């Protein structure tokens, strides 16, 4: 007898329920739009999906200097307001249907649930398109040039983090719906057949997924954050990067039975990296964070190295200060942790690392990867113009700081790589933790 139905929601599927609930709450309560010009006049400048028309009216009233707006100008904005409301209601309906399907027919409705989440992704996409159209109309009324920045991050009407969060969470839920809703086993007669814990195909796909995340998805999130959000949502961009870094890590867990001790080990390495950065705050650029991220990548694998690096930068900056540099620091630490796991794969399997090669990699990775990545953020957010001269000046000015950071990383690796590597290898052997 093969089990088909379920009368309750299993733990993995509960992630999809949380995404659906977030979409519902976002549509009803959270602000989708912000109009800074209205806020400067002393009025509320953040608006939910259902208050778009009132926000647009306040902006047009300010532009025209009176409460009476010509009908031919106001009519399109009123229509667009109704479009936003209808799409928000459609998103709510899709999420309600998805939760009902998961509750009653978990194992037979995966495709329908996925389609519901795909449909919900159309709402933020339509919102972004509508935002561009509204800003183009407003720029035409005021005689301004409709550049890309003026239509998005510097427009009259701007997006908050909510529609983007709905878009990313909906895409992630749509991609993982069938896997999260799949039954952990089937019942054939009286015998339970367990799904394969790990197979060669999955083992080959994990590095590819990790490479796609670190080389494509993470830069894409940073680029969208710069274009659509500007300098206003570093924490949200950083959270998106953390979620992206967790994707290959969760994938590597899925086919070999996740254990709490593995997650604890990642958390411990992250805590050590953060504590090391805080303990030596008084010494500029002399921090063990890069060394600990590299050690995590070598012994725990590229996915874990990337995750430890991103979490270390994000968490420690709650003490040092969040800013436009945070996503770039996360990207830099994630890259050196990921590459360490890839390049030292043989050392992880043999249980022995070459101290000299480890130190050389630490020096080169900080000098040529982490340093230039963080320096690039200084050009984007600290310079008035972006040209070859500006980039060259910032990179040259950053050489002494990167050199000190690279030398200190090599020294920390010289003293910490072997003892910590032996401890991590012993823990992996003792508890059967895969790297």
Secondary structure, 3 states (H helix, E strand, C coil): CCCCCCCCCCHHHHHHHHHHHHHHHHHHCCCCEECHHHHHCCCCCEECHHHHHHHHHHHHHHHHCCCCCCHHHHHHHHHHHHHHHHHHHHHHHHHHHHHHHHHHCCCCCHHHHHHHHHHHHHHHHHHHHHHHHHHHHHHHHHCCCCCHHHHCCCCCCEECHHHHHHHHHHHHHHHHHHHHHCCCEEEECCEEEECCCCCHHHHHHHHHHHHHHHHHHHHHHHHHHHHHHCCCCHHHHHHHHHHHHHHHHHHHHHCCCCCHHHHHHHHHHHHHHHHHHHHCCCCCCCCCHHHHHHHHHHHHCHHHHHHHHHHHHHHHHHHHCCCCHHHHHHHHHHHHHHHHHHHCHHHHHHCCCCHHHHHHHHHHHHHHHHHHHHHHHHHHHHCCCCCHHHHHHHHHHHHHHHHHHHHHHHHHHHHHHHHHHHHHHHHHHHHCCCC
